[in-house]
């Protein structure tokens, strides 16, 4: 028999009425309440957004946060997201602030990984040479290793790193054992990536997997759609089963993050949001075997 499926409540799933690039990215829900709810529902881990985790740290301190996480058996802690880590100018200055904060948070909280992204301001083209990104990833991976954590790169169709080929080239070039790819079914599907290509990925390169779902057609830009219109796994139009079977073919046997961002989901009470996301994801994973 295989190992039991472990689910992680990604940052936005139980963050409440806030969203990426919104008026505030700080959860209105109490930190302890979120962690205790995650444990009660059955999650093995939980994620936190940069602005949120730092706001909580200002109030409680990392030591108290770590104690709450440990008391509730949160095996996997995710902090996110470092974008623009290979850029320059003002973008890089902003990125470096987030970088310092999340490396500190990851070390203090014993984070399983830090989620990293790419440049989302240049959709459709890539102004950054691969050799530059490889060199910068080596540096960032070294800093993450010093903090006792890993990096999971989320390929996104509205960023300059959107394809599996790009992700593989970057990871092979950097050669960092603590850096790998994050596969989110939304980004794979909206990026028109053939799930069959996932099967060809080396097992050691797949660091994290996220499940969610989407409507048949995006509303507005892809960024707008991903922030406001995701639906629970199995309640949309994506081929969740095809995705999960392709992931399983790589040999991946780690946890699965559940990442739901939507207008409807974010206004639900904490208990309902946590439970519905957990149940929907577990149904799809159970169906996939």
C-alpha positions, 0 to 999 in steps of 0.5 A: 500500500502507498503512503496516506495522502497528506493535504496542506492548506495553501495560504489563500485557502483559509486566509479569508477575505483578502487576495493577491494584489488586493487592498490587503494581503493580511488575513482577517482570521486569527493565526491560532484559529487558522492553525487549529482549524487546519488540524481539526479538519485534517490538514498536515500543513498550512501556508502563509503569504508574506504580508500575512506572516510578517504581520502575525510575527509583529504581533506574536513573534516567530517563537510563539508562532512556531509553538502553535504550529508544533502544538497542532502537528503542522508537519509542512509549513509553506511561506510565499512568494519570492518573485523577481529574484533575478531582476534588477532596479526597483523590482529587485529592491522590492523582491529583496525585502520579501526575500529577507523576510521569508528566509527569516520566517522559513528558518524560524518556523521550520518551513518545508519550502519557500514558494518562488515565482518569476516576472509577471510583468512581462507576459508573452516574452522573456527579457531575462537570459536563462544564464542570468536566472540560473546564476541567481537561482544558485545564490537564492538556493544557497541562502535557502539551504543556510536557512534550512529550507527548500525552494519550489518554483511555481511555473505560471502562464502569465510569467516569463517562466511558464513551460516545463521545458523552461523549468527543467532547464533552469533547475538542471542549470542551477544544480541545487538539490534544494530547488525544484518545481511546483506543479499547480493544475490551474497553471498547467492547464491555463498554460496549455501544458500537455499533462503527458509532458509531466510524466517525463519529469524526473521525480527528484525535480517535482517538489510540490503539487497543488490542486484546485479547479477552474471554469471552462473559459478564463474571465479577463486576464489570466492573472485576474482569473487565477485570483478571483475565479478558481473553484474547488477541485472536481467542480470545474472544467479542468482534467484533475484526474489526468493531472493527478495520474500524470503526477503520480507517474513521475513517482511523486509521493509527497503532500498536495497543497490545496490552493483556492482563490475566488470571490466566493470562497474567500468570504466563507466562514473559516470552518466552511472554507477549510472543510470544503476545500479539504473534502473536495481535494480528498475526493479527487485524490481518492478517485485517482487512487 
